[in-house]
């Protein structure tokens, strides 16, 4: 396999490729928006459903565990049954789970809904990345993959903004917050279904078919193991920080510092706009020589 061509300046890409990347990358929006919506809603759910400390831990821990399990099985399902199938229809499960959360009359059903959503969101993320890898040309793979980070940061900002706007509405506010995730999931499902319409630019045919089995020992091959370990280590430590702040940040601000719901959600809005700007800039640089200059360890 020839290495990706690194250009001095990025070439203009067809609109169909950007549509594909956005339809896939919205998996990251839904993942981040779900985690933050649960975190923002947690103090209100605790009061409304009289949740104990253990139940609060089960709710957030169950979500994190479900996302991890979903991520483990999502790639396997995509390889076995076709990524296009998983890429599209796991969103149906996601929407069903969010509807359970919105309508839950008690903490037990609330936890069930959160776990269902976590499984679907976890399965969607690796499948979406694989879909981008399947369909992106070598010279544009960096840009199209970097779109996922833009959407992830965009989800953080949007979710905190919605949470701030509904912070005085109590349980109704949490339903509106989760409702915005439902609307985005339905929109994403529509975008992905549009990619499968005959006669329109869409996914590569190979995306819809099962993949040939690759032995696990291929991950230990020279040239694969070191990048895998470096990338895995980065995401390990990055996720420890982001998951702790994402899952418990608003809850800690409410319970440990005494901030109001409005203050706790509004505080995060100050920190993330620079991250969004930097992510957008990186999209422009991801397929140029600046990628190697920014990441010399590569």
C-alpha positions, 0 to 999 in steps of 0.5 A, a space after each residue: 500500500 502506498 503512503 498518503 500523498 502529503 501536499 503543500 496545500 490542500 486540494 478542493 474536495 467534491 461535495 459528496 465526500 464532505 457529505 459522507 464525512 459529516 454524515 459519519 462524523 455526526 456519530 461523534 456529535 451524538 456521542 459527546 452530546 449524549 454524555 454531556 446531556 446526561 451529565 448536565 441532567 444528573 443533578 436534576 434527575 438526582 433530585 426528581 427521582 431521589 437517586 442515591 449516590 450509588 444510583 448516580 454512580 450506576 447511571 454514569 458508570 453504566 453509560 460509560 460501560 455501555 459505550 465501551 461495550 458498544 465500541 467493542 462490538 460495533 467494529 465486529 458487527 460492521 465487519 461481519 454484516 457490512 458497515 453500511 448496515 450498522 452505520 445506518 440502523 444503530 441510529 434507530 436503537 439510539 433514538 429508541 433509547 433517548 425516547 426511553 430517557 425522556 419518558 422514564 417515570 423512575 430511575 430504573 427505566 432512566 438507567 435502562 434508556 441510558 444504557 441502550 443509548 450508550 450501546 448504540 453510540 459506542 457502536 456508531 463511533 468506530 463504524 463511522 470512522 471505518 466508513 470514512 476510511 473506506 470512502 476517503 481517498 488517500 490524499 483527503 483522509 486526514 481532512 475528512 477524519 478531522 471533521 469528526 473532531 470539529 463535530 465533537 467539539 461542536 457538540 460540546 458547545 451546543 449541548 452546554 448552550 442548550 443546557 444553559 438556556 433550559 437550566 431553570 426549567 427543571 425536569 422539562 429542561 432535561 427533556 428538551 436537552 435530550 430532545 435536541 439529541 433525538 432531533 440530531 439523530 433523526 437528521 443524521 439517519 436521514 443523511 445516511 439513508 440519502 447516501 444509499 439512494 441509487 443514482 446519487 453519490 454515496 458510499 463505496 459498494 464495499 462499505 455495504 458488504 462484510 469484510 474478509 477476516 484479518 487475523 489479530 496478529 496483523 496488529 503486531 506487524 512492524 509499522 503497525 504496532 508502534 503507531 497503534 500503541 502511541 495512538 492508544 496511549 494518547 486516547 487513554 489519557 485524553 479520555 480519562 480527563 475528558 470523560 471525568 469532566 464530561 460525565 461528572 463536571 456539572 454534577 461536581 460543580 453543583 454538589 461540591 461548589 454550590 453553583 446553580 445549574 445555570 452557572 455550572 452549564 454557563 461556565 463551560 461555554 467559556 472554555 470550548 470556543 478556542 478548541 473549536 477554532 483550532 479544530 477547524 484550522 487543523 482540518 485545513 492542515 491535515 493533508 498538508 506538510 504541516 501535519 507532520 510539523 505539528 505532530 513530529 512524533 508521527 
